[in-house]
């Protein structure tokens, strides 16, 4: 952004989720000489009414964000208590994962070949190997060029 530009935001909650963040962004824009348009009105930090409106809108945005976060946590707790919150279904069964790791350890197939055999991405193969070998990322360096080679 350059001096004289205008940042257009439909609602303040689209700019920031907390009042301190909104103030920091508005202050930085003001320092750079960039105007801030909120819902069609240009915010003037030197005007006391604009500052008041900005702070009220920022507090409402922060309040809405906090409510959403609280409701989400409550909903997840209820779902977990009912046994409905299980997470994402694994791409491979435990038996498939053991077979995949065994194929990798035998060294007869590349990671790409194993991924193709099981119909998964190479990243899934790397994660399965890492889970079997432990958290040491050096164990993923089984192919020339390392774990992230094309």
Beta strands, then each sheet from edge to edge (+ up, - down):
strand 1: 6-9
strand 2: 35-38
strand 3: 41-43
sheet 1: 1+ 2+ 3-
end
